[in-house]
């Protein structure tokens, strides 16, 4: 029989029992703090871990229960490592933010993969327009749905750029818009999922990129199949690196989370991005945010999800400021 937090029936003190939950807690803490050191050579396990990195925090309450049941001081102290690491990575996302209404002179943007099987493109376009953003970036546009998006968004967004399956709607003039070639090797000329345009904003010209990186797959023998996505991210980074305008905004379904090393070439060039929260995919039960707003020379001050549309992604909106 346990004797409170003292010696148990087997003569073990609170410091000497509960080593298994203590070891597991330390392992979780090490993965959180050292995830970048996990090699990607075997099944791209590093990218897989980083995609779902916030969920490692769920191990804390799971391990807290046996630590308390076993009255283990060692396990409780070990839990301090994952708690501290998780808060360091994601704690800022728990603080309340103010989306704002545009009155502060900042830029409001919306990013949404609308899904090429969306049954209600007009309703989706209306939901995006209600945000009253300055810029709206869209992926998975289809020819049959294009007229619905053009009709609804065109009421408030007189300027647009559409190339392939990606589009940009703007309240401000768009200049020098062109397709952006981010095709991995072996992809045909009909795969066009990137564009670049100059938005003539009240505060100055802004280079706006809209991109949809290749999807990833999980299975044998490749494991977490991110090679084509990573190659496309490298091409996107190369274009951004050559961008002459100082201010850059990227709106995209990058099929990558902010911590995924596959996005590192882009993240290094566009250092301002929101934390991993809130999640945007899948819309029915979001477990990760693979839709991103990233920027250079302006700060992503806040990011939030919008109500579900007919897509398998949730739309996201963000406020950017100097």
Residue pairs with C-beta under 8 A, 6 or more apart in sequence:
1 9
2 8
2 9
2 71
3 9
4 71
5 14
5 71
5 73
6 13
6 14
7 13
8 17
8 71
14 71
14 72
14 73
14 74
15 73
15 74
16 74
17 70
17 71
17 72
17 74
18 66
18 67
18 70
18 71
18 72
18 73
18 74
18 75
19 72
19 74
19 75
20 66
21 63
21 66
21 67
21 70
21 72
21 75
21 78
22 67
22 72
22 74
22 75
22 77
22 78
23 78
24 59
24 63
25 59
25 60
25 63
25 67
25 75
25 78
25 79
25 81
25 82
26 78
26 81
28 56
28 59
28 60
28 63
28 81
28 82
29 78
29 81
29 82
29 84
29 85
30 81
31 38
31 49
31 56
32 53
32 56
32 82
32 85
32 86
32 89
33 81
33 85
35 46
35 49
35 50
35 53
35 259
36 46
36 50
36 261
38 45
38 46
38 49
39 45
39 46
40 46
40 47
40 261
42 223
43 222
43 223
43 224
44 222
44 223
44 224
44 225
44 226
44 227
45 223
45 224
46 261
47 224
47 226
47 260
47 261
47 262
48 218
48 223
48 224
50 257
50 259
50 260
50 261
51 224
51 256
51 257
51 259
51 260
51 288
52 287
52 288
53 89
53 257
53 259
53 276
54 86
54 89
54 90
54 276
54 277
55 287
56 82
56 86
57 82
57 86
57 90
59 82
60 79
60 82
60 83
60 86
63 75
63 79
64 76
64 79
66 72
66 75
67 75
67 76
67 79
68 76
89 259
89 276
90 275
90 276
90 277
92 275
93 274
93 275
93 276
93 277
93 278
94 277
97 301
97 302
97 304
98 302
99 302
99 304
99 317
99 319
100 106
100 108
100 301
100 302
100 319
101 132
102 108
102 132
102 134
104 321
105 202
105 203
105 321
106 301
106 319
106 320
106 321
106 322
107 134
107 135
107 201
107 203
107 206
107 249
107 298
107 319
107 320
107 321
108 131
108 132
108 133
108 134
108 135
108 317
108 318
108 319
108 320
109 133
109 134
109 135
109 136
109 137
109 249
109 251
109 293
109 317
109 318
109 320
110 128
110 131
110 133
110 135
110 136
110 137
110 251
110 306
110 315
110 316
110 317
111 136
111 137
111 251
111 252
111 253
111 291
111 292
111 293
111 315
111 316
111 317
111 318
112 124
112 128
112 136
112 137
112 138
112 139
112 291
112 306
112 309
112 311
112 313
112 315
112 316
113 138
113 139
113 140
113 212
113 253
113 291
113 311
113 312
113 313
114 121
114 124
114 138
114 139
114 140
114 141
114 145
114 149
114 309
114 310
114 311
114 313
115 140
115 310
115 311
115 312
115 313
116 140
116 141
116 142
116 145
116 165
118 124
118 140
118 145
118 309
118 310
118 311
119 310
120 309
120 310
121 145
121 148
121 149
121 310
122 148
122 151
122 152
123 309
123 310
124 149
124 309
124 310
124 311
125 148
125 149
125 151
125 152
125 153
126 152
127 306
127 307
127 309
127 315
128 136
128 138
128 153
128 306
128 309
128 315
129 136
129 152
129 153
129 155
129 156
129 157
131 306
131 317
132 156
133 317
134 170
134 171
134 172
134 199
134 201
135 168
135 169
135 170
135 171
135 199
135 208
135 249
135 251
136 153
136 157
136 168
136 169
136 170
137 166
137 167
137 168
137 208
137 210
137 251
137 252
138 149
138 166
138 167
138 168
138 169
138 210
139 165
139 166
139 193
139 210
139 211
139 212
139 252
139 253
140 165
140 212
140 253
140 311
141 149
141 162
141 164
141 165
141 166
141 167
142 165
146 162
149 167
149 169
150 160
153 160
153 169
154 160
154 169
156 171
157 169
157 170
157 171
158 171
159 169
159 170
159 171
159 172
159 173
159 174
160 167
160 168
160 169
160 170
160 174
161 167
161 168
161 170
161 174
161 177
161 195
161 197
162 168
162 195
163 177
163 178
163 179
163 180
163 192
163 194
163 195
164 179
164 190
164 191
164 192
164 193
164 194
164 195
165 192
165 193
165 212
166 192
166 193
166 194
166 195
166 210
166 211
166 212
167 195
167 210
168 174
168 177
168 195
168 197
168 208
168 210
168 251
170 197
170 199
170 208
172 199
172 200
172 201
172 202
173 199
173 200
174 197
174 198
174 199
174 200
174 208
175 197
175 198
175 200
175 205
176 196
176 197
176 198
177 195
177 196
177 197
177 198
178 195
178 196
178 197
179 192
179 194
179 195
180 194
180 195
180 196
180 209
180 211
180 236
180 239
181 192
181 194
181 235
182 193
182 194
182 211
182 213
182 232
182 235
182 236
182 239
183 191
183 192
183 232
183 235
184 214
184 227
184 228
184 231
184 232
184 235
185 231
187 214
187 228
193 211
193 212
193 213
194 209
194 210
194 211
194 212
194 236
194 239
195 209
195 210
195 211
196 207
196 208
196 209
196 239
196 243
197 207
197 208
198 205
198 206
198 207
198 208
198 245
199 205
199 206
199 207
199 208
203 322
204 247
205 245
205 247
206 245
206 247
206 248
206 249
206 298
207 243
207 245
207 247
207 248
207 249
208 248
208 249
208 250
208 251
209 236
209 239
209 240
209 248
209 249
209 250
209 251
209 252
210 250
210 251
210 252
211 236
211 250
211 251
211 252
211 253
211 254
212 252
212 253
213 229
213 232
213 233
213 236
213 252
213 253
213 254
213 255
213 256
214 228
214 229
214 232
214 255
215 229
215 255
216 224
216 225
216 226
216 229
216 255
217 225
218 224
218 225
219 225
226 256
226 260
226 262
229 254
229 255
229 256
229 262
230 262
233 254
233 256
233 262
233 263
233 265
233 266
234 265
236 250
236 265
236 266
237 265
237 266
237 268
237 269
240 248
240 250
240 266
240 269
240 270
240 296
241 269
246 296
246 297
247 295
247 296
247 297
247 298
248 269
248 270
248 295
248 296
248 297
249 293
249 294
249 295
249 298
249 320
250 266
250 270
250 292
250 293
250 294
250 295
251 292
251 293
252 291
252 292
252 294
253 290
253 291
253 292
253 313
254 263
254 266
254 290
254 291
254 292
255 290
256 262
256 263
256 290
256 292
257 263
257 276
257 288
257 289
257 290
258 267
258 273
258 274
258 275
258 276
258 289
258 292
259 276
263 292
266 294
267 273
267 294
269 296
270 294
270 295
270 296
271 296
272 294
272 295
272 296
272 298
272 299
272 300
272 320
273 292
273 293
273 294
273 295
273 300
274 293
274 300
274 302
274 303
274 318
276 288
276 289
277 289
278 286
278 289
278 303
278 304
278 305
278 316
279 286
279 287
279 288
279 289
279 305
279 314
280 286
280 288
280 289
280 290
280 291
280 305
280 313
280 314
280 315
280 316
281 287
281 288
281 289
281 290
281 291
281 312
281 313
281 314
282 312
282 313
283 308
283 309
283 311
283 312
283 313
283 314
284 308
284 312
286 305
286 314
289 316
290 313
291 313
291 314
291 315
291 316
293 300
293 303
293 316
293 318
293 320
294 300
295 320
298 320
298 321
298 322
299 320
299 321
299 322
300 318
300 319
300 320
301 318
301 319
301 320
301 321
302 318
302 319
303 316
303 317
303 318
303 319
304 316
304 317
304 318
305 314
305 315
305 316
305 317
306 314
306 315
306 316
306 317
307 314
308 314
309 315
